[in-house]
Protein backbone atom coordinates (compact mmCIF):
# COMPACT_ATOMS: atom_id res chain seq x y z
CA UNK A 1 0.00 0.00 0.00
CA UNK A 2 1.29 3.48 -0.88
CA UNK A 3 1.55 6.15 1.75
CA UNK A 4 -0.17 9.52 1.46
CA UNK A 5 3.03 11.01 0.02
CA UNK A 6 3.71 8.32 -2.56
CA UNK A 7 2.22 8.10 -6.03
CA UNK A 8 2.70 6.05 -9.15
CA UNK A 9 4.86 7.29 -12.02
CA UNK A 10 1.72 7.51 -14.16
CA UNK A 11 0.05 9.80 -11.64
CA UNK A 12 3.27 11.80 -11.35
CA UNK A 13 3.36 12.44 -15.11
CA UNK A 14 -0.27 13.54 -15.02
CA UNK A 15 0.38 15.98 -12.18
CA UNK A 16 3.49 17.24 -13.99
CA UNK A 17 1.29 18.20 -16.93
CA UNK A 18 -1.34 19.76 -14.67
CA UNK A 19 1.30 21.77 -12.79
CA UNK A 20 2.64 23.29 -15.99
CA UNK A 21 -0.82 24.64 -16.77
CA UNK A 22 -1.37 25.81 -13.15
CA UNK A 23 -4.12 23.20 -12.67
CA UNK A 24 -2.51 21.13 -9.89
CA UNK A 25 -3.61 21.56 -6.29
CA UNK A 26 -1.13 22.35 -3.54
CA UNK A 27 -1.42 18.81 -2.17
CA UNK A 28 -0.75 17.33 -5.64
CA UNK A 29 2.34 19.53 -5.97
CA UNK A 30 3.66 18.38 -2.59
CA UNK A 31 3.15 14.71 -3.46
CA UNK A 32 4.70 15.31 -6.86
CA UNK A 33 7.83 16.91 -5.35
CA UNK A 34 8.18 13.95 -2.96
CA UNK A 35 7.93 11.54 -5.88
CA UNK A 36 10.54 13.48 -7.88
CA UNK A 37 12.91 13.26 -4.93
CA UNK A 38 13.06 9.47 -5.27
CA UNK A 39 12.25 8.81 -8.95
CA UNK A 40 14.93 9.79 -11.47
CA UNK A 41 12.80 8.78 -14.46
CA UNK A 42 9.98 11.14 -13.53
CA UNK A 43 12.47 13.86 -12.66
CA UNK A 44 13.95 13.60 -16.17
CA UNK A 45 10.42 13.61 -17.66
CA UNK A 46 9.68 16.81 -15.76
CA UNK A 47 12.87 18.48 -17.04
CA UNK A 48 12.12 17.46 -20.62
CA UNK A 49 8.50 18.53 -20.34
CA UNK A 50 9.53 21.94 -19.00
CA UNK A 51 11.98 22.48 -21.86
CA UNK A 52 9.31 21.54 -24.38
CA UNK A 53 6.83 23.96 -22.83
CA UNK A 54 9.41 26.78 -22.93
CA UNK A 55 10.16 26.08 -26.59
CA UNK A 56 6.48 26.10 -27.50
CA UNK A 57 5.97 29.38 -25.65
CA UNK A 58 8.98 30.85 -27.43
CA UNK A 59 7.58 29.81 -30.81
CA UNK A 60 4.20 31.34 -29.99
CA UNK A 61 5.80 34.68 -29.20
CA UNK A 62 8.06 34.69 -32.23
CA UNK A 63 5.53 34.30 -35.02
CA UNK A 64 6.08 36.50 -38.03
CA UNK A 65 3.69 39.07 -39.40
CA UNK A 66 2.58 38.80 -43.03
CA UNK A 67 4.98 41.54 -44.13
CA UNK A 68 7.87 39.86 -42.29
CA UNK A 69 7.03 36.56 -44.00
CA UNK A 70 7.05 38.24 -47.40
CA UNK A 71 10.35 39.95 -46.64
CA UNK A 72 11.87 36.65 -45.53
CA UNK A 73 10.52 34.89 -48.63
CA UNK A 74 11.97 37.59 -50.85
CA UNK A 75 15.37 37.39 -49.17
CA UNK A 76 15.34 33.63 -49.44
CA UNK A 77 14.52 33.75 -53.15
CA UNK A 78 17.30 36.28 -53.78
CA UNK A 79 19.83 34.10 -51.99
CA UNK A 80 18.60 31.06 -53.87
CA UNK A 81 19.06 32.83 -57.19
CA UNK A 82 22.57 34.00 -56.24
CA UNK A 83 23.65 30.42 -55.55
CA UNK A 84 22.36 28.92 -58.80
N, C-alpha and C positions, 0 to 999 in steps of 0.2 A: 504494500500500500504506500502511495506517495504522501509525503507530508504536505502541509499547507503551502510551503515555500517551493516545492518541487513541481515541475511540469514536464510534459513530454516535449521532445524536439519539435513535433508537429505543432503543438500549441504555442511553443516558443516562436516559431516562424510566423504563425498567424498574428501573434501579439507584436512581433517586430514590424510587420506590415501596418497594423493598426496604429502603432506608436508613430510611425513616420507621417501618418495623416492626422495626427493629434486626436485619434479615436480611442486610445487605450486609457483605461481607468488607472488611478494611482496604484491600486492594489495589483493590477496586471503588470504595471511597470516594475514594481518591487519584485514580484515573482520572476519576471523576465530577467532582471539584473542578477538575481540569485542564480538563475539557470545559466546565464552567460559566464558567471564566475567559474563554473565547473565544466561547461561544455564548449570545447574548442571549435567544434563543427558549427554550432549555432553562432558562436562569436564571429567566425569568419563569414558566415552568411550575413550577419548584421553589417559587417564592414562593407561587404560587396554590395549589399542592398542600399546602403547609405551612399556609396559612390555612384551607383546607378541613378538614384534619385537626384543627386547633385548635377549629374550630367544632363538629365532630362530637363531639370529646371534651367540650366544654362542654355540649352537649345531653345527652350521656350522664349527666353529673354533675348535671344540673338537672331530672331527671324528677320529676314530682309523685307524692306518695302518693295513695292512693284518697281519703282524707279531704280532702286539699288540692284534689283535682280536684272533689269535691262542693262544697266551699266556693267555689271559683272559679265553678263552674256556677251556684250559687245567687246569687252576686254579679252575675254576668252577666245572669241572668234578672231580677233586681231592677232593674238599670240599664235593661234593655230595656223593662220595664214602665213605668218612670218617663219614658221618652222616647216613649211611644206616646200 
